[in-house]
Amino acid sequence: MAWYRTWFGTPYYKLLYGHRDEDDAEAWVRAILRRSEVGPGATVLDMACGRGRHARWFAEAGCRVTGIDLSKESIAEARSEVPSAQFAVHDIRVPFATAAFDLVVCLFTSLGYFEDEDDDRKALAAAFSATRPGGRFVLDFMNSVRVLKELVPMECVLAGGVRFTIARSTEGGMVVKRIMAEDESGRHHFEERVSALDPDRLVQLVHEAGFVVLDLTDGPEPAPFDPQRSERLVIWAQRPMA
């Protein structure tokens, strides 16, 4: 079974990435809404929404939010935590709607999980399909150039009484994390595999999906993207009116 079908729904995933807190999500959402010129009443699709961390703040801003994710566990928690939004268990590679959303977002490196690049194309095509003409698309991805240059081979993290040992490597163009979680119940093994998509290639794929790329930044604020220094690659795009 693909790693992303099991890992995201576990309590260990939530513990390991707990530093991605609500304040962080709020800052991202506020910056996205401001830069995309989207206001209350706008329709927003959060692709690979996880537990609804960003959906919460889109809803707080008065947007009509729909979140989709492959993890049943994550969607169940999102529904509980953000009752004002709509959520569905759905594969982002499969079209979800047609020209229905003013803003579509895919945040926190939620693309590139597939070894076949055609799957990434399908996800971007689904994003294009869901965006209304003139609507905006925001894609947040790791800066693969910097990640590959500064890859930390081994790391130990303590969180919530769990000891995580994380081994990182590259295999066939993928950044691979092998994660061992140790607690009183024993040792549990997980894996993450994300394609190290080159920034230029990712921009090209967004363009090929039909979007017009408006800007590239490092994170949600308007700091220009620098492949050697930026931590994140955020692609700001728009579906043409015709």
Secondary structure, 3 states (H helix, E strand, C coil): CCHHHCCCCCHHHHHHCCCCCHHHHHHHHHHHHHHHCCCCCCEEEEECCCCCHHHHHHHHCCCEEEEEECCHHHHHHHHHHCCCCEEEECCCCCCCCCCCEEEEEECCCCCCCCCCHHHHHHHHHHHHHHEEEEEEEEEEEECHHHHHHCCCCEEEEEECCEEEEEEEEEECCEEEEEEEEEECCEEEEEEEEEECCCHHHHHHHHHHCCCEEEEEECCCCCCECCCCCCCEEEEEEECCCC
